[in-house]
């Protein structure tokens, strides 16, 4: 097997050496032209006169002026719903082969996002580019002969009319290249099990039959799977079962809050590589070990625009105001949060994906996800994004030498005013409540000037309750579905928070 590993590593290194560097700005101009040219004869392309945009002096500026922003509800109601009525050539030529089901983190009703064959090709190419980038991580040759555990949603897709439906991780796993199937675990039979608990039980039972070198999946569900394997085999760490595990590819959410609890399951360090795969496409991946930032996939099937994440540009529901200005890669700045806008080969146009990012390296188009537009805590002027909330959690972990892999909060009105009401998921946080509250409040005041100002006005402080981490996964299971792409809401509105608290009190 070491010979195979050497061959594969050599091929990856050769491909990396022969692949020319991408100029992100030039690549994006070409992607926009390709998107417009391909879709100019669709209903959408005719409505917004793509032909004129292509022939304009500056297509990027003309495109931004001609086409409005769309969130999911807007583009679905006005355009994608026509696909379900049997129409073709709506926002992209033909009709999609798949629809990705995604409730995201903000609603119970599942979204149905078109996934075309062109998007699947783009995702596969981005995956190949990511594998090629492994040559930067100095992994031993033996790693490349090991198996990879991809923990996503079920690959048993739903047949509906002329297409299939499922979560994006299930769709991509059901379309893995034939050459990779020998490395892919848990294998097709287990991957088709729809019930999360039964699928994990099957993985735990067969775990010792596999030589896993890499893991891939959302951190919260990955941790639960690893704990199940460890408990089933009555061992101390996952390396007692999979001694050759060396890489974990994270995605979907920031890995930071899970770092300590994830590492506690390991017998030795592993290389953690971040990715940004959403239902709408493969947006970015970590391309080098010197940073934990991710490089945007600028030469694939996605054209990016960015709106400065400022209160004057955002509606109360998290959508963008029509007059909010957008910039392209040639005009972004450091130290500025941006709302991500994408146009894709699946027929999404100037689409608000719901995430906010900041640029870490502009020349290389490297970014970090900083939060969600709907999870921006600004009810009383505190202006806290998810990355700042994550920083606060890491501070508590370090201060009290514990792990807090899950949390959620709400700006809630009590009898004496507004508080940020936090629920922390932790088994090791034993300090008294007043000590935790003081540490959390002081950190946020020191780390964020807007929070400090709010504390002197309408915000009375923070309230904290520590609960079992399992309550968070049970909540996700009760409201959506366990596993797959499901992510915990970090910030809730008051109505959703009432449901959450009622659920917590029952448990």
Order of alpha helices (4+ residues) and beta strands (2+ residues): alpha-alpha-alpha-alpha-alpha-alpha-alpha-beta-beta-alpha-beta-beta-beta-alpha-beta-alpha-alpha-beta-alpha-beta-alpha-beta-beta-beta-beta-beta-beta-beta-alpha-beta-beta-alpha-alpha-beta-alpha-alpha
